[in-house]
């Protein structure tokens, strides 16, 4: 196999899946969702009772994703971006 392409994103899965994977050395962790991001993330935070995923990017942008849309998607789809803004200091 050739080299794997570089992936910029976040892997999401319910906490129960992570607990099951660590309960036995034989179980491999199987993630549920791979969310591709437009840039490299620096910070990731859930907000509004875990309904919004906020991602700070190296470019200074903050991307806000609708978790209801992400979790209800069947198969690969583009996540619904609520807002992207540039943070200035």
DSSP file (Angstrom, degrees, kcal/mol; ACC not computed):
  #  RESIDUE AA STRUCTURE BP1 BP2  ACC     N-H-->O    O-->H-N    N-H-->O    O-->H-N    TCO  KAPPA ALPHA  PHI   PSI    X-CA   Y-CA   Z-CA
    1    1 A X              0   0    0      0, 0.0     3,-0.1     0, 0.0     2,-0.0   0.000 360.0 360.0 360.0 145.9    0.0    0.0    0.0
    2    2 A X        -     0   0    0      1,-0.2     2,-0.0     0, 0.0     0, 0.0  -0.202 360.0 -63.7 -81.7 178.9    1.1    3.5   -0.7
    3    3 A X        -     0   0    0      1,-0.1     2,-0.2    -2,-0.0    -1,-0.2  -0.330  55.1-114.0 -65.1 146.5    1.2    6.4    1.8
    4    4 A X        -     0   0    0     -3,-0.1    -1,-0.1     1,-0.1     3,-0.1  -0.578  33.9-107.3 -79.6 142.8   -2.1    7.5    3.3
    5    5 A X        -     0   0    0     -2,-0.2     2,-0.3     1,-0.1    -1,-0.1  -0.366  39.6 -98.5 -68.1 151.1   -3.2   11.0    2.4
    6    6 A X        -     0   0    0     -2,-0.0     2,-0.5     1,-0.0    -1,-0.1  -0.536  39.5-150.4 -71.4 130.7   -3.0   13.6    5.1
    7    7 A X        -     0   0    0     -2,-0.3     2,-0.7    -3,-0.1    -1,-0.0  -0.914  11.7-166.0-110.2 123.9   -6.4   14.0    6.8
    8    8 A X        +     0   0    0     -2,-0.5    29,-2.9    29,-0.2     2,-0.3  -0.921  51.8  75.5-104.3 108.6   -7.5   17.3    8.3
    9    9 A X  E    S-A   36   0A   0     -2,-0.7     2,-0.4    27,-0.3    27,-0.2  -0.983  71.9 -85.1 178.1-168.3  -10.5   16.6   10.5
   10   10 A X  E     -A   35   0A   0     25,-2.3    25,-3.3    -2,-0.3     2,-0.5  -0.980  24.7-142.7-130.6 138.5  -12.1   15.3   13.6
   11   11 A X  E     -A   34   0A   0     -2,-0.4     2,-0.4    23,-0.2    23,-0.2  -0.910  22.9-167.9-103.3 128.2  -13.2   11.8   14.4
   12   12 A X  E     +A   33   0A   0     21,-2.9    21,-2.5    -2,-0.5    20,-1.4  -0.909  17.3 148.7-120.7 143.7  -16.5   11.6   16.4
   13   13 A X        -     0   0    0     -2,-0.4    18,-0.1    19,-0.2     5,-0.1  -0.959  49.5 -86.4-164.1 152.9  -18.1    8.6   18.1
   14   14 A X    >>  -     0   0    0     -2,-0.3     4,-1.1     1,-0.1     3,-0.8  -0.314  37.8-119.8 -63.1 150.3  -20.3    8.0   21.2
   15   15 A X  H 3> S+     0   0    0      1,-0.2     4,-2.3     2,-0.2     5,-0.2   0.825 110.8  64.3 -60.5 -33.6  -18.5    7.6   24.5
   16   16 A X  H 3> S+     0   0    0      1,-0.2     4,-2.1     2,-0.2    -1,-0.2   0.862  98.7  54.1 -61.6 -35.0  -20.0    4.2   25.0
   17   17 A X  H <> S+     0   0    0     -3,-0.8     4,-2.0     2,-0.2    -1,-0.2   0.890 108.4  49.0 -65.6 -38.9  -18.0    3.0   21.9
   18   18 A X  H  X S+     0   0    0     -4,-1.1     4,-1.8     2,-0.2    -2,-0.2   0.903 110.2  51.1 -66.7 -41.3  -14.8    4.2   23.3
   19   19 A X  H  X S+     0   0    0     -4,-2.3     4,-1.0     1,-0.2    -2,-0.2   0.901 109.7  49.9 -62.6 -41.4  -15.5    2.5   26.6
   20   20 A X  H  X S+     0   0    0     -4,-2.1     4,-0.6     1,-0.2     3,-0.5   0.902 108.6  52.9 -63.8 -41.2  -16.2   -0.8   24.9
   21   21 A X  H  < S+     0   0    0     -4,-2.0     3,-0.4     1,-0.2     6,-0.2   0.864 113.1  43.3 -64.2 -35.5  -12.9   -0.5   22.9
   22   22 A X  H  < S+     0   0    0     -4,-1.8    -1,-0.2     1,-0.2    -2,-0.2   0.583  98.4  74.0 -86.7  -9.6  -10.9    0.0   26.1
   23   23 A X  H  < S+     0   0    0     -4,-1.0     2,-0.4    -3,-0.5    -1,-0.2   0.741 107.4  28.0 -74.6 -21.6  -12.7   -2.7   28.1
   24   24 A X    ><  -     0   0    0     -4,-0.6     3,-0.8    -3,-0.4    -1,-0.2  -0.999  69.5-139.4-140.5 135.8  -10.9   -5.5   26.1
   25   25 A X  T 3  S+     0   0    0     -2,-0.4    -1,-0.1     1,-0.2    -2,-0.0   0.692 103.5  59.2 -67.6 -14.6   -7.5   -5.4   24.4
   26   26 A X  T 3  S+     0   0    0      2,-0.1     2,-0.4    -3,-0.0    -1,-0.2   0.731  84.8  89.7 -85.2 -22.8   -9.0   -7.3   21.5
   27   27 A X    <   -     0   0    0     -3,-0.8     2,-0.3    -6,-0.2    -3,-0.1  -0.622  67.1-148.5 -82.1 128.0  -11.6   -4.8   20.6
   28   28 A X        -     0   0    0     -2,-0.4     2,-0.4     1,-0.0    -6,-0.1  -0.716  25.0-107.6 -91.7 144.5  -10.6   -2.2   18.1
   29   29 A X        -     0   0    0     -2,-0.3     2,-0.6    -8,-0.1   -11,-0.1  -0.591  32.2-165.3 -73.9 124.3  -12.1    1.3   18.3
   30   30 A X        -     0   0    0     -2,-0.4    -9,-0.1   -13,-0.2    -1,-0.0  -0.931  10.3-149.2-112.7 107.3  -14.5    1.9   15.4
   31   31 A X        -     0   0    0     -2,-0.6   -18,-0.2     1,-0.1     3,-0.1  -0.306   5.2-149.5 -72.8 160.6  -15.4    5.5   15.0
   32   32 A X  S    S+     0   0    0    -20,-1.4     2,-0.4     1,-0.3   -19,-0.2   0.815  73.4  25.5 -96.8 -39.6  -18.8    6.6   13.7
   33   33 A X  E     -A   12   0A   0    -21,-2.5   -21,-2.9     2,-0.0     2,-0.6  -0.988  51.4-162.2-137.3 135.0  -18.0    9.9   11.9
   34   34 A X  E     -A   11   0A   0     -2,-0.4     2,-0.7   -23,-0.2   -23,-0.2  -0.968  17.1-163.0-112.2 113.9  -15.0   11.5   10.2
   35   35 A X  E     -A   10   0A   0    -25,-3.3   -25,-2.3    -2,-0.6     2,-0.2  -0.862   9.8-145.5-101.2 110.9  -15.6   15.2    9.8
   36   36 A X  E     -A    9   0A   0     -2,-0.7     2,-0.3   -27,-0.2   -27,-0.3  -0.526  14.0-154.1 -75.4 141.9  -13.3   16.8    7.3
   37   37 A X        -     0   0    0    -29,-2.9   -29,-0.2    -2,-0.2     4,-0.0  -0.846  20.9-129.2-116.2 152.9  -12.2   20.4    8.1
   38   38 A X  S    S+     0   0    0     -2,-0.3     2,-0.3     2,-0.1    -1,-0.1   0.763  91.4  10.5 -72.3 -23.6  -11.1   23.1    5.7
   39   39 A X  S    S-     0   0    0    -31,-0.0     2,-0.2    -3,-0.0    -2,-0.1  -0.868 100.4 -68.1-143.1 173.9   -7.9   23.8    7.7
   40   40 A X        -     0   0    0     -2,-0.3    18,-2.3     1,-0.1    19,-0.2  -0.511  54.3-127.8 -67.5 130.2   -5.9   22.3   10.5
   41   41 A X  E     +B   57   0B   0     -2,-0.2    16,-0.3    16,-0.2     3,-0.1  -0.525  27.4 179.1 -80.7 148.1   -7.8   22.6   13.8
   42   42 A X  E    S+     0   0B   0     14,-3.3     2,-0.3     1,-0.4    15,-0.2   0.661  72.9  17.1-112.2 -33.3   -6.3   24.1   17.0
   43   43 A X  E     -B   56   0B   0     13,-1.2    13,-2.4     2,-0.0    -1,-0.4  -0.996  59.7-166.0-141.4 144.6   -9.2   23.8   19.4
   44   44 A X  E     +B   55   0B   0     -2,-0.3     2,-0.3    11,-0.2    11,-0.2  -1.000  16.4 166.7-132.0 132.7  -12.4   21.7   19.4
   45   45 A X  E     -B   54   0B   0      9,-2.6     9,-3.6    -2,-0.4     2,-0.3  -0.994  29.4-137.0-149.2 136.5  -15.4   22.3   21.8
   46   46 A X  E     +B   53   0B   0     -2,-0.3     2,-0.3     7,-0.2     7,-0.2  -0.750  32.2 179.4 -88.4 143.1  -19.0   21.2   22.0
   47   47 A X  E  >> +B   52   0B   0      5,-2.8     5,-2.0    -2,-0.3     4,-1.2  -0.887  48.3  36.0-138.5 167.7  -21.4   24.0   22.9
   48   48 A X  T >45S-     0   0    0     -2,-0.3     3,-1.1     1,-0.2    -1,-0.2   0.943 136.1 -42.5  52.5  58.7  -25.1   24.5   23.5
   49   49 A X  T 345S-     0   0    0      1,-0.2    -1,-0.2    -3,-0.1    -2,-0.1   0.873 110.4 -58.8  56.2  41.3  -25.8   21.2   25.2
   50   50 A X  T 345S+     0   0    0      2,-0.2    -1,-0.2     1,-0.1    -2,-0.2   0.711 112.9 116.8  63.2  24.6  -23.5   19.4   22.6
   51   51 A X  T <<5S+     0   0    0     -4,-1.2    16,-2.3    -3,-1.1    17,-0.6   0.631  71.5  47.1 -91.8 -16.7  -25.7   20.6   19.7
   52   52 A X  E   < -BC  47  66B   0     -5,-2.0    -5,-2.8    14,-0.2     2,-0.6  -0.991  68.2-152.1-129.6 132.7  -23.0   22.6   18.1
   53   53 A X  E     -BC  46  65B   0     12,-2.4    12,-2.8    -2,-0.4     2,-0.5  -0.921  15.7-161.6-102.3 118.3  -19.4   21.6   17.4
   54   54 A X  E     -BC  45  64B   0     -9,-3.6    -9,-2.6    -2,-0.6     2,-0.5  -0.880   7.7-173.8-104.2 129.6  -17.1   24.7   17.5
   55   55 A X  E     -BC  44  63B   0      8,-3.0     8,-3.0    -2,-0.5     2,-0.4  -0.981  14.1-151.2-128.0 121.0  -13.7   24.3   15.8
   56   56 A X  E     -BC  43  62B   0    -13,-2.4   -14,-3.3    -2,-0.5   -13,-1.2  -0.777  20.6-153.3 -87.8 133.5  -10.9   26.9   15.9
   57   57 A X  E >   -B   41   0B   0      4,-3.0     3,-2.2    -2,-0.4   -16,-0.2  -0.720  26.1-113.3-109.1 157.4   -8.7   26.7   12.8
   58   58 A X  T 3  S+     0   0    0    -18,-2.3   -17,-0.1     1,-0.3    -1,-0.1   0.729 113.9  65.0 -61.2 -22.1   -5.1   27.8   12.3
   59   59 A X  T 3  S-     0   0    0    -19,-0.2    -1,-0.3     2,-0.1     3,-0.1   0.512 122.0-103.7 -78.4  -4.0   -6.2   30.5   10.0
   60   60 A X  S <  S+     0   0    0     -3,-2.2    27,-2.9     1,-0.4     2,-0.2   0.399  80.8 130.7  95.0  -2.1   -8.0   32.3   12.8
   61   61 A X  E     - D   0  86B   0     25,-0.2    -4,-3.0    23,-0.1     2,-0.5  -0.504  47.8-148.2 -82.2 153.3  -11.4   31.1   11.7
   62   62 A X  E     -CD  56  85B   0     23,-2.5    23,-1.5    -6,-0.2     2,-0.4  -0.991  12.2-161.6-120.1 121.7  -14.0   29.5   14.0
   63   63 A X  E     -CD  55  84B   0     -8,-3.0    -8,-3.0    -2,-0.5     2,-0.5  -0.879   0.6-160.8-104.6 133.7  -16.3   27.0   12.3
   64   64 A X  E     -CD  54  83B   0     19,-2.5    18,-3.0    -2,-0.4    19,-1.2  -0.967   9.3-165.2-116.8 122.5  -19.5   26.0   14.0
   65   65 A X  E     -CD  53  81B   0    -12,-2.8   -12,-2.4    -2,-0.5     2,-0.8  -0.862  23.3-122.5-112.2 141.3  -21.2   22.7   12.9
   66   66 A X  E  >  -C   52   0B   0     14,-1.9     4,-1.8    -2,-0.4    14,-0.3  -0.724  20.1-162.9 -80.9 109.9  -24.7   21.5   13.6
   67   67 A X  H  > S+     0   0    0    -16,-2.3     4,-2.9    -2,-0.8     5,-0.3   0.819  86.3  60.9 -67.9 -31.1  -24.3   18.2   15.4
   68   68 A X  H  > S+     0   0    0    -17,-0.6     4,-1.4     1,-0.2    -1,-0.2   0.914 108.3  44.6 -60.5 -41.1  -27.9   17.1   14.7
   69   69 A X  H  > S+     0   0    0     -3,-0.3     4,-0.7     2,-0.2    -2,-0.2   0.905 114.4  48.8 -68.1 -42.1  -27.2   17.3   10.9
   70   70 A X  H >< S+     0   0    0     -4,-1.8     3,-0.6     1,-0.2    -2,-0.2   0.925 113.9  45.1 -64.9 -45.1  -23.9   15.5   11.3
   71   71 A X  H 3< S+     0   0    0     -4,-2.9    -1,-0.2     1,-0.2    -2,-0.2   0.754 113.1  50.4 -73.3 -24.1  -25.3   12.7   13.4
   72   72 A X  H 3< S+     0   0    0     -4,-1.4    -1,-0.2    -5,-0.3    -2,-0.2   0.546  83.9 112.5 -91.2  -6.2  -28.4   12.2   11.2
   73   73 A X    <<  -     0   0    0     -4,-0.7     2,-0.6    -3,-0.6     4,-0.1  -0.422  57.2-148.5 -68.7 137.9  -26.4   12.0    7.9
   74   74 A X        -     0   0    0     -2,-0.1    -2,-0.1     2,-0.1    -1,-0.1  -0.944  64.7 -16.8-108.7 119.1  -26.4    8.6    6.2
   75   75 A X  S    S-     0   0    0     -2,-0.6     2,-0.2     2,-0.1     0, 0.0  -0.178 116.1 -22.2  77.3-177.7  -23.3    7.9    4.3
   76   76 A X  S    S+     0   0    0     -3,-0.0     2,-0.3    -2,-0.0    -2,-0.1  -0.440  75.8 151.4 -68.3 132.1  -20.8   10.6    3.3
   77   77 A X        -     0   0    0     -2,-0.2     2,-0.4    -4,-0.1    -4,-0.1  -0.979  50.1 -95.3-153.2 160.4  -22.2   14.1    3.2
   78   78 A X        -     0   0    0     -2,-0.3     2,-0.1     1,-0.1   -43,-0.0  -0.648  46.7-117.4 -78.5 131.2  -21.0   17.6    3.6
   79   79 A X        -     0   0    0     -2,-0.4     2,-0.7   -43,-0.2   -12,-0.1  -0.374  26.5-109.3 -69.2 148.6  -21.6   18.8    7.2
   80   80 A X        -     0   0    0    -14,-0.3   -14,-1.9    -2,-0.1     2,-0.6  -0.694  31.6-150.2 -79.6 114.2  -23.9   21.8    7.7
   81   81 A X  E     -D   65   0B   0     -2,-0.7   -16,-0.2   -16,-0.2     3,-0.1  -0.770  11.3-168.9 -89.7 119.3  -21.8   24.7    8.7
   82   82 A X  E     -     0   0B   0    -18,-3.0     2,-0.3    -2,-0.6    -1,-0.2   0.897  68.4 -17.1 -72.3 -40.3  -23.7   27.1   10.9
   83   83 A X  E     -D   64   0B   0    -19,-1.2   -19,-2.5     2,-0.0     2,-0.4  -0.959  48.1-164.2-166.0 141.6  -21.1   29.8   10.8
   84   84 A X  E     +D   63   0B   0     -2,-0.3     2,-0.3   -21,-0.2   -21,-0.2  -0.994  24.8 165.8-130.4 128.6  -17.5   30.5    9.9
   85   85 A X  E     -D   62   0B   0    -23,-1.5   -23,-2.5    -2,-0.4     2,-0.5  -0.958  35.0-118.8-140.1 155.6  -15.9   33.7   11.1
   86   86 A X  E     -D   61   0B   0     -2,-0.3     2,-0.5   -25,-0.2   -25,-0.2  -0.843  25.5-141.6 -97.3 130.3  -12.4   35.2   11.5
   87   87 A X        -     0   0    0    -27,-2.9     2,-0.4    -2,-0.5    -2,-0.0  -0.793  19.5-172.5 -92.2 128.2  -11.3   36.1   15.0
   88   88 A X              0   0    0     -2,-0.5   -28,-0.0     1,-0.1    -2,-0.0  -0.934 360.0 360.0-119.4 146.1   -9.2   39.2   15.3
   89   89 A X              0   0    0     -2,-0.4    -1,-0.1     0, 0.0    -2,-0.0   0.399 360.0 360.0-112.0 360.0   -7.5   40.5   18.4
